[in-house]
Amino acid sequence: MESRLLNQSTHHDRLIMRHILAQFKRILKELETITPNYYDGLVMQCLGGF
């Protein structure tokens, strides 16, 4: 499904999708090592980033 979405979008959209997916993967990796309080701040930061 992910690759089909990427194929249908324009090159610019594809770059944005890749950037967002990469950010989520990085965030998930960070979540393994952080405290719940920091997690709340990280979520707010991400929502503000978009």
C-alpha positions as CSV (number, residue, x, y, z in Angstrom):
1,M,0.0,0.0,0.0
2,E,2.8,2.4,0.9
3,S,4.5,2.0,-2.5
4,R,1.3,2.4,-4.4
5,L,0.7,5.7,-2.6
6,L,4.2,6.8,-3.5
7,N,3.8,5.8,-7.1
8,Q,0.5,7.8,-7.5
9,S,1.9,11.0,-6.1
10,T,4.1,13.5,-7.8
11,H,7.8,13.6,-7.2
12,H,7.4,16.5,-4.7
13,D,4.7,14.7,-2.7
14,R,6.9,11.6,-2.7
15,L,9.8,13.5,-1.1
16,I,7.4,14.8,1.5
17,M,6.0,11.3,2.2
18,R,9.6,9.9,2.5
19,H,10.5,12.7,4.9
20,I,7.5,12.1,7.1
21,L,8.0,8.4,7.1
22,A,11.7,8.8,8.0
23,Q,10.8,11.2,10.9
24,F,8.3,8.7,12.3
25,K,10.8,5.9,12.2
26,R,13.4,8.1,14.0
27,I,10.8,9.1,16.6
28,L,9.8,5.5,17.2
29,K,13.4,4.7,17.8
30,E,13.7,7.5,20.3
31,L,10.5,6.4,22.0
32,E,12.2,3.2,23.2
33,T,14.6,5.3,25.4
34,I,12.5,8.2,26.7
35,T,10.2,8.8,29.7
36,P,6.5,9.4,29.4
37,N,6.8,13.1,30.2
38,Y,9.3,13.7,27.5
39,Y,7.0,11.7,25.1
40,D,4.2,14.2,25.6
41,G,6.5,17.1,24.7
42,L,7.8,15.2,21.6
43,V,4.3,14.6,20.4
44,M,3.4,18.3,20.7
45,Q,6.6,19.1,18.9
46,C,5.8,16.8,16.0
47,L,2.3,18.1,15.6
48,G,3.6,21.6,15.5
49,G,6.2,20.6,13.0
50,F,3.7,19.7,10.4
